[in-house]
Amino acid sequence: MDIKEEDSENEVNEGQAGPELPKLARKKPKGLLRQEKLKDLKNKKKIQKRDRKLRKASGDPKQVPRTIENTREPDSTVFHSEDEDFDQKTQDLAAEFDHDEFADYYSDLYKPKVLITYKEKPLRKVREFGKILTEIIPNSVRIFRRDASVKETIQAAINKGYTDLIIINEDRNEPNGLILVHLPDGPTAYFRLSNVIFPNKRQRKEFTNHRPEVITTNFTTGLGKTIARMLGAVFHQDAEFKGRHVVTMHNQRDYIFFRHHRYKFLKNKPYLRELGPKFTLRLQYLQEGLYDPKCGEYRWIMTDKRHKIETSRRRFFL
Amino acid sequence: MAWTYDAIIGFSNGMLKGVELQKNKFKYTNLLDASLTLNTLSNYDENKTIISSKKRILIFDLNKKKVSKRYLIRETGNIIGVFKKNNVLVTGVDNGTVVVKPIKETKTVLKKVTTGSHLSCIRQVLTLDKFATGGNENPLKIWDLETGQIEFTAKSPKPDMLQLKQPCYVSDIQFFNNNKVVVSHRHGVVDLHDPLSSQRRPVASCKAEKTGFVSLRTMPDYSDYEVIVGTSKGSIFHYDFRGKSTLPVKTFRGSTGSVKSLSCISYLNQMHVMSISLDCHLRIHNFISGDLTIQDYIVAKPLALLIKPDEATI
């Protein structure tokens, strides 16, 4: 018996400690690898679906997906109702908004009057863009500023009683920048303009002269609120609801999406019809006072120090 | 002692707040709601401060939390700075006139001095009866308060190598204890002038690329060569005029808006730099390590900062 046991032990030892020959690592063909991956994915989805069904059956709450928005880094200028000095802060913000540059507009003391100009010698596309903007923004005029500088244009606009000034820049026949100046004493904002899609013929036919409604959504931080107030102050305060036009400026991950729709209620359900133009704005700087790139003071600036500011892709400023 | 606060902040919406430094925290107390934009703050005496808005000057009692006196300046332009010297209030208006008023009578005007257009800064010389002015295309001038005569004028900056004229835009002036003057420019230059010497161009100067300087403060430890400067894009530089290099010794980072005012303060027995910036934050940096110690969101736009004065200076 003893010998036998020893024998079996020996065998086992041999099997464990014997020299391991390297297996011939044959490379799998690429197509096969892809197939395996697809299989794994399918299995994973199956399991997820089964879990979802089980959860639904047992009545557990739905799971929230992890997105960049809901894992965004906390910002000190966003208010939460559970903060200890929440009331004091909201009170302060209301007091600040009562005294800032847009207080007159939001207390309905004046009607905005907007001037739209371009770069020095605008090409066709950017002129077309300005023309469409004048059709959307009520009480707006567009001019060519010829060789007048931006500062001279601002002074002339103040003398003529304009309240806002928009300057559109272009590069290789594509509109790429937008300066928005609130007159007569600031602030100035510079936006990068991208993805401009013009309305087509059918959409242009549906344009009317009615004053549109304006919606600015998803601006949460202190800077974002200022920008939202600034963008809102370009448009007229009382909209003409007969026209059923709505201009939306929606902020998502610091990009401001501009959309223009015509809406209709059918059986208490809203139906939207896009009118265009579509474009996105990205804030580059917000400056105190009138346009003065050399000596001006900035409230927030990204140019020249983007790498210092953009430390994480989950950090947003608007 | 009425100065229970470590600092006082004036806001653009008319609020005046006292700040107390606690461990890793600020404590705020509302002092006044004037609903005027509070541009500048300066010391009056032990328990009073001078507040100025666009056209008005208020003298605020910190004990009673009340405005004890009001003055009105009838000039075309906004007030850019006020200080008290002996028995008069000296006020600078941005159209270039400097108004001298007696403290006791609110309506009479003793004297008016015209100092050139586009004034942006006025400061007193601590030990003498003099004041300094500067502005846009208006280089540093030192005036005698009694006679109203110019004592020193800085020469406009040297033309560059192509003999082109350089711009001059004074944003802030400070004095060292040996009566040398530091001037910060909006174009990113800090100059050290010596009014006692015959040289009217700066004795030493430091430069920065792509930023302008907004605020300036000398160090409180009686060193006559060091200075901290706040820029229009949000960083704070520490300059030393003794070295040959024109680069900053140290940089305090963290702000994303223009540094409106800054000051040195001792906190937890170490020197710190306190600053307010236009992105509505109050910050404290450690002076030695350069790290950001505390920052807090103060909601409204701050314009002026006044630190608790030393008992010797009042």
Chai-1 contact restraints between the chains, C-beta under 6 A:
chainA,res_idxA,chainB,res_idxB,connection_type,confidence,min_distance_angstrom,max_distance_angstrom,comment,restraint_id
A,S76,B,Y297,contact,1.0,0.0,6.0,A-B,restraint_1
A,T77,B,Y297,contact,1.0,0.0,6.0,A-B,restraint_2
A,K89,B,V299,contact,1.0,0.0,6.0,A-B,restraint_3
A,D92,B,V299,contact,1.0,0.0,6.0,A-B,restraint_4
A,D92,B,A300,contact,1.0,0.0,6.0,A-B,restraint_5
A,L93,B,V299,contact,1.0,0.0,6.0,A-B,restraint_6
A,A95,B,N13,contact,1.0,0.0,6.0,A-B,restraint_7
A,E96,B,N13,contact,1.0,0.0,6.0,A-B,restraint_8
A,E96,B,A300,contact,1.0,0.0,6.0,A-B,restraint_9
A,H99,B,N13,contact,1.0,0.0,6.0,A-B,restraint_10
A,G222,B,C280,contact,1.0,0.0,6.0,A-B,restraint_11
A,C295,B,Y169,contact,1.0,0.0,6.0,A-B,restraint_12
A,C295,B,R186,contact,1.0,0.0,6.0,A-B,restraint_13
A,C295,B,G212,contact,1.0,0.0,6.0,A-B,restraint_14
A,E297,B,S232,contact,1.0,0.0,6.0,A-B,restraint_15
A,E297,B,S258,contact,1.0,0.0,6.0,A-B,restraint_16
A,Y298,B,S232,contact,1.0,0.0,6.0,A-B,restraint_17
A,Y298,B,K233,contact,1.0,0.0,6.0,A-B,restraint_18
A,Y298,B,S258,contact,1.0,0.0,6.0,A-B,restraint_19
A,R299,B,G257,contact,1.0,0.0,6.0,A-B,restraint_20
A,R299,B,L278,contact,1.0,0.0,6.0,A-B,restraint_21
A,W300,B,T256,contact,1.0,0.0,6.0,A-B,restraint_22
A,W300,B,G257,contact,1.0,0.0,6.0,A-B,restraint_23
A,W300,B,D279,contact,1.0,0.0,6.0,A-B,restraint_24
A,I301,B,K233,contact,1.0,0.0,6.0,A-B,restraint_25
A,D304,B,K210,contact,1.0,0.0,6.0,A-B,restraint_26
